[in-house]
């Protein structure tokens, strides 16, 4: 008989990162407000508790940021996390101003660019596939498309994108046994901030049609964004907006290809892929979400399930656990793109409340265009599951490499 004493919830552990879901389940069932004493971090793992937390004002604060590591945690977190590192009213002000540039219309208008970039990168990949060579779904496609979409949106020139992508990867990578942001990650973050600061200065002198220029002129009742606020938002976009969509595309292909019956149904009719592409994406978001954990700073004691996490504590909302909670999802460890829509609508992959992910629509749009085109052009996919390599990161879950073979229709 296991006891709560032997639950080991260590987000830094590489073994845990490979498959955190058994640990999540034990916490939900045995210790839903779990305390790792060595790290002095509390973990909230049930769907209902997390849903309540993200909609509750004045208790679960964002003002210290959302990352677990000590060097990323503190009152300066907003400098790289933008409004994710703020509480109202600062958060509301900044999000409203940013939203003036990052409008739903601007996202919708990106569709032709996303299609063009998808055609370009997928075309290159399928040329390799046609020659009998495999390719890497992450390195050759899923890692490139979201970065280029974000970069085009922000105005990053093509010649700089590979370097920006490399720096963004370093920002989220974590070394085994290192319980903080590695030196390479800190240096990469600084390099990105310097790069975006320079870009903001260029746009002041020579405005363009991109998001960076839009943010410079965004105004509500005479209130405008400072340069530092724009730089922080651009940094957030390149790390959060790029990395999470890359991981979504990786998970989508990895998991569907492990379920041949579902795969065959999705790829059966290239003329009508839409009916199943959307549920394919949504179930992937539920089953293995890119953003697994969000930290909060407790402004008050939180008493749940016979325990008290005291005010001043660091508490982590484990979104990846909430999405596998059998109190909400039937047979939650089964990957099923035909899952009931009302169930899937309960996923918490994009958070909720005031901090609901601003880029959720963009991520879904990119995934829909990319996967729709894949279904249209490809008849068969072989993923080498044993050779897939996971990214080692605390907040983000996904693959660094997914080797594939594809047969063009």
N, C-alpha and C positions, 0 to 999 in steps of 0.2 A: 504494500500500500504506500503510494508516494505521499509526501507531505509538502506543504508550501516551503519548508525549509530548504528543500533541494531544487527549487526552481532557480535556474541561473539565467537571468535576463541581462546579457552583456552585449549591447549593440556594437561594441568595438570588435567582438570576436568574429574572425573570418568564418568559422564553422556555423555560427548563428546566422551570419549574412547569407550563406549559401541556402539555408532553409529555416527562416524564423518561425514558420507557421505552427509547428508542434509546441514551441514555447508560448506563442500567443494563445493557443488553445488551453494549455495548462493554466495560464494566468486568468483567462476568462472564466474557467470553470472553478479554479481553486483560490485565486488571489487577484481579483479584478482591479484592485488598487495596490499594485505591487511596488515594493521599495527595494532597490538595489543599494544596500548599505555602503558597499565599497565606493560606489560612484556618487552616493547620496542623490539619487534620481528616483522619482516616482513615475510609474507607468500605468496609464489608464487604458484598458484594453477592450471593454464592452461597448458595443454600438450605442446603446441608449445613453451611457454616461458621456461618451465622446460627443454625441449629437447635442446633448444638453450643454456641455462645456463650450462648444464653439458658438452657441447662441446666447450664452450668459455674459452679461456686462459686469465689469468691475471685480471679477474674481480671477479669471485666467488671462493674465496680461501678456501682450506681445512686446512690451517696451524693452525687453532684454533680448529680443530676437527669437528665432525659431530653431536655431541649431543647438545641439547638445554640447559641443566642445567649449571648453572654458574661454579660449581666445576669441571665439565668435559670439560669446554670451556677454551681454552687458549693455549699459545705456548708450553705447556708440553703435549698436547693431544696425540702426537705421541707415548708417552711412553706406552699407553694402546691401541691405535688405529692403531699403525704401520703406513703404508703408507697412510691410510685413513686420517691421521692428518698431511699430508705434501702436498706441491706443487712441481712441477718440479723446478729444476732438482733432488732434493732429492727424490721425490716420484718415479721418473723414475728409479733412481739407485736402490732403495730398492726393488721396484716391480720386476725389472729384476733379482736381486739376489735371491729373494724369489721364483720367478718362476723357477729357476734352480732346486729347490727341489720339488716344487708343480707343476709338469709337467702334461700335459694332459694324458700322458702315465701312470703316477702314479695313476691318477684318474681312468682311464679305468681299470687298474690292480686291483683296489679295488672291482670291481664287484663281484667276488666270495666271498669276505669277507662280503660285504653288503648282498648278498643272504643268506649266512650262518647265519648272525645275524638276518635277517628278518625271516628265518625259525625258529630260536630259540625262539624269542620273540612272533611271531605270533602263533607258536605252543603252547606256554604257555597260551596265551590269549584264543585260541580256545578250549583248554582243559576246561577252566573255562566256556566258552560259551556252550560247550557240556553238562556240568553238570547243565545247566539251569541258571547259574549265569551270570550276566552281568560283564563287566569290564570297565576300563577307558581307552579309546583310547589314551589319552595323557600320563597318568601316567604309563600305562602298556606296551605301544608300541611306540607311536610317540615321547615321551620324552626320550626314551632309545636308540632307533636305531641311530639317528644322533650323539648323544654323544659318543656312542661306536665306530661308524665309525671314527669320528674325533680322539677319544682317541687311537684307534688301529693305525691310521695313524701317530699320534705323538709319540706313544710309552707309553701312560699312562697305567699302569697295571690295570687289572680287579678289583683288590681289592680297588683301589682309585676312580673308576669312579663314584660311587654314590655320594661321597663327592664333586667331581669336578662338577657334574651336579647340586648339591644343591647350590654351590657357584655361578655358572653361572646364575641360576635362580634369586638369590638374587641381582646380579649385575644389572639386567634389571627391577626388580620390583620397583614400585613407590608407596609411601604412599599417601593416599588422603589428600589434603590440604598442602602437603609438596612440596615446589617449588624448590627442589634441589635433588641431589642424597642422599637417606637416609643413616644414619650412618651404618646400616647393609650392604648396598650395597658397601659403601666405604671399610668396613672391609673385605668383601668377595673379592673385587678386589685386595686388598693388599695380602690376603691369596693366591689367584691364582698366582700373580706375584712371591711370595716367592716359591710356589710349582714348577713353571716352571723354576725358577732360579736354584733350586736344581736339576731338571731334566737335565738341560743343563750341569751342572757340572758333573753329573753322565755319560752323553754321551761322554764328553771329555775324561774321564778316560776309558770308556768302550763303544766304538761306536757299534751301532746296525744297522739294515736295515731300521729304521723308518725315518720319516720326520725330526725329531729333529736332528738326526745325519747327514742327507743330508744337512740341513741348515748350520751346523757347517763347512762343507767342500765346500759349494757353493762358486764359485769364478768366477769373470769376470775380466780379465786383471790384476790379482793380488789383486783386491778389494774383500774383504770378509765382511760378516756380523759381527757386534759386538754382544756380548752376550745380551746386552739390546735390540738390534733390533730383535734378535731371540725370546726373551721372549715376546716382544710386539706383534709379529706376532702370537705366540702360544696363547696369550691372546685373540687377535682378532678372531682367528679361533674358540676358544671354546665358545665365546659369540655370534659372528655373524654367524659362520658356523653351530653351534649347534641349537641355538634358532630359527633362521629363517626357517630351514628345519622342525623342530618340528611343528612350526606354520603352515607351508604349508600343512603338512599331516593332521593336525587338521582341517583346513579350507576345504581341499578337501573332507573329509568325511562329515563334517557338511553341506556344501552347496549342494553337490550332493544329499544327503539324503532328502533334502527339495524339490527336484524336481523328483518325482517318475518316470515320463516318461523317463527322461534322465538316472536316476539310473538303470532302468530296461534294457535299451539298453547297458549300460556299462557292466552290470553283466550278460547279456544274454548268452554269449558264452565264457566259461572259456578257451577254446582252442585258441581263437583269441582276447585276451584283448587289444593287443597293439594299434590297430587302434584307440581306443577311450581313452586309458589311457593317451597318450601324450596330446591330446586336453583338456582332463579333467584337467590335471596339469596346462597347459598354461592358461586356462580360470580362474582357481582358482588364479593363480598368478596375473592375470589382475583384477579380481573382488574384491579380498580382500587380497592384498599383505601383507606379513609379515613386510617388511620394509616400513613404511608409510612416514617417514620424514627424511630428511638429512639437517643439518644446514650448512651454508656457511658464511664466513666473507667477506664483500664487500670491495674490494680494490679501487673501483671507484663508483661514483654515478650510480645508475641504474634507468633510467627513462622509465616507462611503464604505459600505460593506464591512462595518465594524472597525475601520481604521481611520486615522486622521493624518492627512498630509498637511503639515503646518504652513502658515503664511510665511512667505520668503523662500519656499522650496522651489526647486526646478521640477516640473511635472511634464511628462511627455504624453501627448495624445497619439496613440498608435493606430493610425488610419488603416494600415494593412491588416490589423487584427479586427477592427470594426467591420471590415468588408467580408470577413469570414465567420462572423458571429452567427451560430445556428439558432439564436433567438430571433433572428431577422431573415436569414437566408436558409432555405432548405438544402440539405446536403451540401454545405458551403465549400467543402474541399473538392467538389466535382466541378470541372470546367465545362460549362454548358451554355452555348450561345443561344439555345432555345429556352433559357430560363424565363420565368414569368416576368413580364415587364414591370409590374408593380414592385417586385422584389428588387430588380436591378436599379430601379429609381431611388432606392434607399442607399446606394453607394455613397461613401464619403471621401472619395479620391481627391476631389477638388476642395475639400473643406466645407465651410458653410458660414452663414451669418455675414458679418461685416467683412470678413476676410475670405469670402468665397473667391476662388482663383479667377483673377481678371482675364487670364489667358485660356480659360476652359474652352471657349468657343473656337479659338484659333487652333488649339491642340486637336480638337475633334474634327475641325475642317481639314487640317493637314492629313490626319490619319485617314479620313474618308476618301480624300482625293488620291492619296498614295495607294491605299489598299484596293480601291476600286480599279485603279489602273493596273495594279498587279493581277487582279482577277481577270481583267479584260485581256491581258497580254500573255498570261502564263497558264499552262494547263496542269502542270505538275511541279511540286516542290519537294525536295529532299533536304531536310535539316539534319546536320550531323550533331545530334543532341549531346553526345558524349564529349565533343570537342568545343562546345559552347563555353565561353569564359564569362563569369559574372564580374561586374564592377564591384570594387570594395569601397563602400560608402555607408555613412550612417543614415542619412535622411533619404537618399535616393537608391532605389533598387532597380537593377536592370543588367543588361549584358554589354560587355566590351567587345565581344566577338560572337557572331552566329554564322558559322560556315554553312553555305547552302549550294545545292545544285538545282537548276530549274530547267524545265522544258517549255520552250515558247510554243504558243498555240499555232 
